[in-house]
Amino acid sequence: MARYPTLPQNMSTDDIRRMYGEIQRWGSILINELNNRDIVSESTPSSNIYTVVTITSIGRPRKGDIAYSASTGKFKGYVSLGSETSWQDLN
């Protein structure tokens, strides 16, 4: 059986107000941190899409990037296979 902390039976009004203030402060900090995380997440592209003649012309691809290779007429994705990342055909 799980044990959970319990509040003291005889809390004064000041104790309750202090506790409520702490909970509000923690909630505000949490909301601020979550908002900051969302802003960073939404402003970071999930992938880049390139149009190139050959895949080798892309200097520093990142996992999740997509490219259309005009020389082969195929879409390729830069994917991770274990410890190795490489361009793989998507179609």
N, C-alpha and C positions, 0 to 999 in steps of 0.2 A: 504494500500500500504506500502510495506517495505521501510525503510529508510536505506541507506547505506552511510558510510562515503565517502567523496569525497576528492580528493587531491586539495591542493590550486592551483589556476590558475597560480600564479607567483612564481614558485619554481626556485631557483637558481641552477646552475650546481652542486655546492657543496652540496646543500640539496638533490638533486637527487642521487648523489654519496653516501652520507651518508645513505640515505634510502635503496639504493641497497645493501650496505654493511651489514646493519641490516637484510635485507631479506635473504641474503646469510648465515649470522651467524645463524639465526633462522632455516633455512633449514638444515644446518649442524647439529645443535643440535637435530632436529627432526629425521633426518636420523640415527644419532648415537643412540638415544633412541629406535627407532624401531628395529635397528640391535641387540641391547642388549636384547630387549624383545624376538626377534626371537631366539636368541641363547639359552636363558633360556627355552623357550617353546619347542624347538627342543631337548634339552638335558634332559627334564623331561619326563619319560615314561608316556604314557597315562593310562596304566594299567599294572598290574603284572599278570602273568599266573603261577599258582602253580599246581603241581601234588602231591596229598596227599592221604593218606588212608581215613582220615576223615577231614571234613572242620574245625572241632574244633581245629585241630592241628596248624592252622594258627594263630599266636599270635596277630597281629595288622593289620587286613585287612583295606584297604582304599576303598572308593566308586569307582567303576569301575574295581576292581580286578576281575579276573576270575580264577576259580580252577576246576580241574578235580578230582572228588571224586572217587577213585578206589573202595571204598566199595559199592557205589551205581551205579557206571558206568555212572554218569551224570556230565555234566558241570554245574557249578553254578556261578552266578555272585553276587558280593556284591553291592547291589543297595539301593538307598534311596527311601523310601516310606513315604513322608511327613517328619516328624521329626524323623523317625525311619530308621535305616539302618540294613539290614539283608541279609543273603545268600538266593538267589532264584534260582530255577531250570531254566536253559537256554534251555533245550531240553526236 
